[in-house]
């Protein structure tokens, strides 16, 4: 499961550092295909920062920490999720970057006239736009802020093949029928 965050929604409920990205950014790649394994660690492998050096410019661009130091965020994601994969640190981060590059969620939504702003958007329209224009019919999972109805994340699921293909995500969502994509 690749979780992508809508930074404007995230920063409505968290104190963020500037600048706030205007596109979806990577939250994490979760090999467990679950959104809440935060109490488990699969191994105690530590992130070795220099292993990421060839990828660092790409990671900084699409996987920024919105609240602090990038390396702390990446270390957390590696420790909680990456160590649950059978991949090396480099391969885990490279796969996340490659999966992220497959589709531009904001661009897909804009092609369907679903743009950030003050008007609500039907949850089903967001799901349909991603299914039709991005994932070849596979259903994403949406995660929202329960108080505001702001779309926090779009989660995309993949099989475990060497060339990952989209699959349907678990059908759970906490989003209302009408959601918001704030600017």
N, C-alpha and C positions, 0 to 999 in steps of 0.2 A: 504494500500500500504506500503510495507516494502522497503525502499530505502537502498541499500548497495553501499558504496563508494569504488572505486579503489584508495587507498591512493597515489600511485605513480603519477597518473594523477592529483589528487587534489593538491598534493604538487608541481607540475609543475607550478601551477598558484597561489599558496598561500605559505606563509612562514610557514613551519611546524616545530614542535619540534621533536626531535629524541627520540626514534627510530621510523622510519616509518614502519608500519606493512606491511608484504609481502602477506597479504590475504585481501579479501574484508572485510570491517568493516561496522557496522551499521551506517547509517546516521540518520535514524529515522523511526518511525512507524506512518503513516499518516492516521488516521481513516477517514479523509475527502476524501481519494482517489484522492487527488490533490497534485501536486508538489509545488504549490505556494500560500498557504494560509497565507503567512508571514505577512499580514497586519491585520489579525484577531486573536482574542483570544476568545475562547468559554466561559471560565469562568476565574475567577481571583484566582483559587486555586493555592497555592504556593507549590512547591516541598519541601517536608520535607525529608532532607537527610537521617535521621535515618530510614525512612521507607524502604530505599533501602539497608540497611546494609546486610540482608541475600543474596542479589543478587550482591553486589558490586564486589566481585572477578570475577564473570562471566561478568558483565557489563564492567569492566576495560579491560578485555581481548578482547572483540569483539566490544565494542562501545566506543573507545577512542576518545577524542578530539584530532585532529591532530594539532591544533593551540594554545591551551591554557589549562586551567584547565578543567578536566573532568566534575566536578560538574556544572560549568557554561554552558557547552554544554548540559548536561542532563536537567538542569533547563530550558534552552531555548526550547528544544524539548518538554518537558512536558507542558510548558506554551502555546506554539503555537499549538501543536498537541495533546498531551495527554489529556488536559482539554476538548478537543472536543469529547472524548470518554465517555462512561458511566462507565469507569473502575476506580478503585482506582489507586493511583500512583504505588503501588507494582504490581498490576495485569497488568497494561499497560507495565511496563518494563519487567515483566516476559513473557508476550505474545510476545513482540519483540524478546526476547532472544530465546524463544521456536521456533518461526517462522524462525529465523536466523539459528537455529541448524538443520532445516529440510534438507537443502542442502548446500553444499560447492561449491559456484559458481566457484572459481578458480580451484578446483578439477574437476568439470564437464567439464570446458573448456580444461583442460589438457588431460582428457580422449578422447577428440575430437581433440587432437593435436593442440589446440589453446592456445599457451603459450605466456606470456609476453616477449617482446623483441623489436627489431627495425623493424620487418616486419609488414606490415599492415595485418589486418584480415577482412574478409568480415563480415559486420554487420549481414547479414542473417545467417551466420554460427554460430555466437554467439547466436543469438535468437534460432536457431534450436537446438543447443547443450543444452541449458537450457530447452527448451520445451521437448525434447526427453529424456534427462537424469535426469531432476529435477522436472519439474512442471506437468508432466503427460499430456503434450500437450497445457497447457495454455501459452499464449504469454506474455513475460516480456516486460517492457518498458526500452529502453536504453536512457541515457542522456550523451552527449559528450561536450567537450570543442570545441566551434565553430572555434577557431583559429587553434588549433593543430589537431583536429580530435581525440584526446585522449578520450577513454571511461572513463567518470567520475563515472557513476552510472549504476547499474542494479536495476530496480524496479520490485518487485514481488507483484502481487495483490491476495487478498484472499476474500472469502465471509465472512459474519458476523456471521456464526454459532459458536456454542460453541467449536467445533473442526474445526477450519478454513481450508477450502479447497482452492486450487489455482483456480483463475479465470483469464480470459484474462484482461490484463491491457489496458488502453486507447492506441490507436494505434499511438498517436503522438510520434515522435522522432525528435531530432535535429541532429542526427548522420549522417555523410556521409555514402556512401555505403562501404567505406573502413575505418576502425578505427584502432587505435593503443592502445596497452596496454603497456605503458612504464615500464621499470624495476625501 
